[in-house]
Amino acid sequence: TNDFLIDKPVFSKIADSFWKFIKGSELIMHNAEFDIGFLDYEFSICNIGPVKSNCKILDTLKLAIKIHPGQRNSIDKLCKRYNIDKRHVHGALLDAEILSE
């Protein structure tokens, strides 16, 4: 929400430190191309990037499609399929916790 973001820095202020933080890491994302598009755009404004030049990407959506072809593989559907409790509202931190399970 806007209220949540009001006191947060803009991306350009944290881009260098975030780039260093993820350098050499394996990023685990569901539908990674969607998120990578936003990150690459923001990094490009700061003359940094692209993300794939700095770290490896594991796309859990692509992995789920290989394991469960022809099925719906959203995070919600995977939670139901694997009996993962998802009582909280959808959000990036919750998604990260769910993907780790």
C-alpha positions as CSV (number, residue, x, y, z in Angstrom):
1,T,0.0,0.0,0.0
2,N,1.0,3.6,-0.3
3,D,1.1,3.9,3.5
4,F,3.5,1.0,3.7
5,L,5.8,2.5,1.1
6,I,5.7,6.2,2.3
7,D,8.9,6.0,4.3
8,K,10.8,3.5,2.1
9,P,13.7,4.5,-0.2
10,V,13.2,4.6,-3.9
11,F,14.9,1.8,-5.8
12,S,17.8,4.0,-7.1
13,K,18.9,4.7,-3.6
14,I,19.3,1.0,-2.8
15,A,20.2,-0.4,-6.2
16,D,23.9,-0.7,-5.6
17,S,23.6,-2.4,-2.2
18,F,20.9,-4.7,-3.5
19,W,23.0,-5.6,-6.5
20,K,25.9,-6.5,-4.2
21,F,23.6,-8.4,-1.9
22,I,22.3,-10.7,-4.7
23,K,25.7,-11.0,-6.5
24,G,26.5,-14.6,-7.1
25,S,23.3,-15.8,-5.5
26,E,20.7,-18.2,-6.8
27,L,17.4,-16.3,-6.8
28,I,14.3,-18.5,-6.3
29,M,11.2,-17.0,-7.8
30,H,7.8,-18.2,-9.0
31,N,7.2,-16.9,-12.5
32,A,10.7,-15.3,-12.5
33,E,10.4,-13.6,-15.9
34,F,7.7,-11.4,-14.5
35,D,9.8,-10.2,-11.5
36,I,13.0,-10.1,-13.4
37,G,11.4,-7.7,-15.9
38,F,10.7,-5.2,-13.2
39,L,14.1,-5.6,-11.6
40,D,16.0,-5.3,-14.9
41,Y,14.0,-2.2,-15.7
42,E,14.8,-0.5,-12.4
43,F,18.5,-1.6,-12.6
44,S,18.8,-0.3,-16.1
45,I,17.7,3.2,-14.9
46,C,20.7,3.0,-12.6
47,N,23.0,1.7,-15.4
48,I,23.2,-1.7,-13.7
49,G,22.2,-5.2,-14.8
50,P,20.7,-7.3,-16.1
51,V,20.0,-9.6,-13.2
52,K,20.9,-12.8,-15.0
53,S,24.4,-11.4,-15.5
54,N,24.8,-11.3,-11.8
55,C,23.2,-14.4,-10.4
56,K,21.4,-17.7,-11.2
57,I,17.6,-17.9,-11.4
58,L,15.5,-20.8,-10.3
59,D,12.0,-20.4,-11.6
60,T,9.7,-22.5,-9.4
61,L,6.8,-22.1,-11.9
62,K,8.9,-23.7,-14.7
63,L,9.9,-26.4,-12.2
64,A,6.3,-27.0,-11.2
65,I,5.2,-27.2,-14.9
66,K,7.8,-29.9,-15.5
67,I,6.6,-31.9,-12.4
68,H,2.9,-31.3,-13.0
69,P,2.4,-30.8,-16.7
70,G,-1.1,-29.8,-17.7
71,Q,-2.1,-28.7,-14.2
72,R,-2.4,-25.2,-12.7
73,N,0.8,-24.3,-11.0
74,S,0.1,-21.0,-9.2
75,I,1.5,-20.7,-5.7
76,D,-2.1,-21.2,-4.4
77,K,-2.6,-24.4,-6.3
78,L,0.8,-25.7,-5.3
79,C,0.0,-25.0,-1.6
80,K,-3.2,-27.0,-1.9
81,R,-1.4,-29.8,-3.8
82,Y,1.3,-30.0,-1.1
83,N,-0.9,-29.2,1.9
84,I,1.0,-26.1,2.8
85,D,-0.9,-23.8,5.2
86,K,-1.4,-20.4,3.6
87,R,-3.7,-18.6,6.0
88,H,-2.0,-15.3,5.6
89,V,-2.6,-12.7,2.9
90,H,-0.6,-13.1,-0.3
91,G,2.7,-11.1,-0.2
92,A,6.3,-11.4,-1.2
93,L,7.6,-12.5,2.2
94,L,4.9,-15.2,2.5
95,D,5.6,-16.3,-1.1
96,A,9.2,-16.7,-0.2
97,E,8.4,-18.8,2.9
98,I,6.0,-21.0,0.9
99,L,8.5,-21.6,-1.8
100,S,11.1,-22.6,0.8
101,E,8.6,-25.3,2.1
